[in-house]
Amino acid sequence: MGRVAGKVAIITGGASGLGLASACRLAEEGATVVIADISLEQGQAVVGEIAGARFEHLDVTQEANWIGLIDKVVAEFGRLDILLNCAGIVRLASIEDTSEAMWREINAVGTDGTFFGCKHALRVMKVVGAGSIINMCSTASIQGGPMIFAYAASKSAIRGMTKSVAVLSAQSGYGVRCNSIHPGNMRTPMLEGMKEIVMENDPEAAAAMDNIWVGEPVDVANLVLFLASDESVAVNGAAMVVDNTTTITEGVVPH
Ligand SMILES: NC(=O)c1ccc[n+]([C@@H]2O[C@H](COP(=O)([O-])OP(=O)(O)OC[C@H]3O[C@@H](n4cnc5c(N)ncnc54)[C@H](O)[C@@H]3O)[C@@H](O)[C@H]2O)c1
């Protein structure tokens, strides 16, 4: 109990899946949690179940929205200790079928959203000389994947941004840490949605998905908690995998 007591956290994509599990875990350990999500309905539905949490409407693709949110949180709570950039969308398409619109849609949420979040969190965190930014990446940034072209590209950009922010902060003495988390398949609405699409288009591939390891959102939330807390004070610029070895073993290809 109390591993992040007194800290203030913003969690984008906090209305669902990994963001929601992380919001619950941080609140259980004493943080004041601001759930920031584009879904008003879902955000308002979950916020009441989390002690002391508040919901703020945020479209991560708009820098002006970010400036408004971060400044509002600092004005109200006097600080921002933790930012979890967790909002994300996925579309299934190879490079051959990725349209310009799909590319921009995925990168707007993942790449642009994380850029704006890191930029404005760093701006306020460096003033007090402390803070933890956590970027939700994916094993897709390590392995790629034939049918997740734009998503893997966006996650790879986030992985690079994370290290650049961490190094800038360390070399400038900002006191802000920035790390990325790379989950494998986790049981969330996003994964369910992907499975439904695969089922419609390729039932054999969907059946094969049943044999792949799937983790629980709390498995990721526990790592978020560690990175958010002062226990991880020496962890900066790290890319931390939560996949029970699947990044290694899925490298096996048929003859
Ligand atoms: N579930 C997995 O298997 C898995 C694996 C690796 C990485 N991830 C990553 O974890 C993160 C969370 O995924 P999830 O599985 O919990 O998905 P999810 O679909 O359950 O939740 C995503 C949340 O992001 C919000 N969101 C979408 N666009 C937004 C925007 N423009 N502004 C603000 N909020 C927005 C949605 O409303 C939703 O609440 C994503 O970045 C995803 O890429 C998920």
The ligand as an SDF file (V2000), in Angstrom:
LIG
                    3D

 44 48  0  0  0  0  0  0  0  0999 V2000
   -4.0090   -5.2180  -25.6880 N   0  0  0  0  0  0  0  0  0  0  0  0
   -2.8580   -5.5720  -26.1730 C   0  0  0  0  0  0  0  0  0  0  0  0
   -2.6620   -6.7520  -26.4990 O   0  0  0  0  0  0  0  0  0  0  0  0
   -1.7390   -4.5720  -26.3370 C   0  0  0  0  0  0  0  0  0  0  0  0
   -0.4570   -5.0750  -26.6000 C   0  0  0  0  0  0  0  0  0  0  0  0
    0.5810   -4.1760  -26.7680 C   0  0  0  0  0  0  0  0  0  0  0  0
    0.3700   -2.8090  -26.6420 C   0  0  0  0  0  0  0  0  0  0  0  0
   -0.9010   -2.3520  -26.3920 N   0  0  0  0  0  0  0  0  0  0  0  0
   -1.0670   -0.9010  -26.3060 C   0  0  0  0  0  0  0  0  0  0  0  0
   -1.6240   -0.5770  -25.0440 O   0  0  0  0  0  0  0  0  0  0  0  0
   -2.4050    0.6090  -25.1610 C   0  0  0  0  0  0  0  0  0  0  0  0
   -3.7970    0.3310  -24.6140 C   0  0  0  0  0  0  0  0  0  0  0  0
   -4.3780   -0.6940  -25.3770 O   0  0  0  0  0  0  0  0  0  0  0  0
   -5.6720   -1.4930  -24.8820 P   0  0  0  0  0  0  0  0  0  0  0  0
   -5.4810   -2.8820  -25.3270 O   0  0  0  0  0  0  0  0  0  0  0  0
   -5.9170   -1.1880  -23.4750 O   0  0  0  0  0  0  0  0  0  0  0  0
   -6.7680   -0.8110  -25.8570 O   0  0  0  0  0  0  0  0  0  0  0  0
   -8.2560   -0.3310  -25.5710 P   0  0  0  0  0  0  0  0  0  0  0  0
   -8.8390   -0.1910  -26.9490 O   0  0  0  0  0  0  0  0  0  0  0  0
   -8.9130   -1.2020  -24.5850 O   0  0  0  0  0  0  0  0  0  0  0  0
   -8.0710    1.1250  -24.9310 O   0  0  0  0  0  0  0  0  0  0  0  0
   -7.5590    2.1890  -25.6700 C   0  0  0  0  0  0  0  0  0  0  0  0
   -8.1180    3.4890  -25.0940 C   0  0  0  0  0  0  0  0  0  0  0  0
   -7.5480    4.5840  -25.8470 O   0  0  0  0  0  0  0  0  0  0  0  0
   -8.5680    5.5400  -26.0460 C   0  0  0  0  0  0  0  0  0  0  0  0
   -8.2490    6.4060  -27.1880 N   0  0  0  0  0  0  0  0  0  0  0  0
   -8.2380    6.0790  -28.5010 C   0  0  0  0  0  0  0  0  0  0  0  0
   -7.9640    7.1510  -29.2540 N   0  0  0  0  0  0  0  0  0  0  0  0
   -7.7890    8.1860  -28.4000 C   0  0  0  0  0  0  0  0  0  0  0  0
   -7.4880    9.5700  -28.5700 C   0  0  0  0  0  0  0  0  0  0  0  0
   -7.3380   10.1130  -29.7960 N   0  0  0  0  0  0  0  0  0  0  0  0
   -7.3760   10.3540  -27.4790 N   0  0  0  0  0  0  0  0  0  0  0  0
   -7.5490    9.8150  -26.2400 C   0  0  0  0  0  0  0  0  0  0  0  0
   -7.8620    8.5480  -26.0160 N   0  0  0  0  0  0  0  0  0  0  0  0
   -7.9750    7.7230  -27.0850 C   0  0  0  0  0  0  0  0  0  0  0  0
   -9.8250    4.7060  -26.2690 C   0  0  0  0  0  0  0  0  0  0  0  0
  -11.0170    5.4640  -26.1080 O   0  0  0  0  0  0  0  0  0  0  0  0
   -9.6350    3.6070  -25.2310 C   0  0  0  0  0  0  0  0  0  0  0  0
  -10.2270    3.9690  -23.9880 O   0  0  0  0  0  0  0  0  0  0  0  0
   -2.3980    0.9970  -26.6380 C   0  0  0  0  0  0  0  0  0  0  0  0
   -1.4160    1.9790  -26.8630 O   0  0  0  0  0  0  0  0  0  0  0  0
   -2.0160   -0.3040  -27.3240 C   0  0  0  0  0  0  0  0  0  0  0  0
   -1.4080   -0.0800  -28.5590 O   0  0  0  0  0  0  0  0  0  0  0  0
   -1.9580   -3.2010  -26.2390 C   0  0  0  0  0  0  0  0  0  0  0  0
  1  2  1  0
  2  3  2  0
  2  4  1  0
  4  5  1  0
  4 44  2  0
  5  6  2  0
  6  7  1  0
  7  8  2  0
  8  9  1  0
  8 44  1  0
  9 10  1  0
  9 42  1  0
 10 11  1  0
 11 12  1  0
 11 40  1  0
 12 13  1  0
 13 14  1  0
 14 15  2  0
 14 16  1  0
 14 17  1  0
 17 18  1  0
 18 19  2  0
 18 20  1  0
 18 21  1  0
 21 22  1  0
 22 23  1  0
 23 24  1  0
 23 38  1  0
 24 25  1  0
 25 26  1  0
 25 36  1  0
 26 27  1  0
 26 35  1  0
 27 28  2  0
 28 29  1  0
 29 30  1  0
 29 35  2  0
 30 31  1  0
 30 32  2  0
 32 33  1  0
 33 34  2  0
 34 35  1  0
 36 37  1  0
 36 38  1  0
 38 39  1  0
 40 41  1  0
 40 42  1  0
 42 43  1  0
M  CHG  2   8   1  16  -1
M  END
$$$$
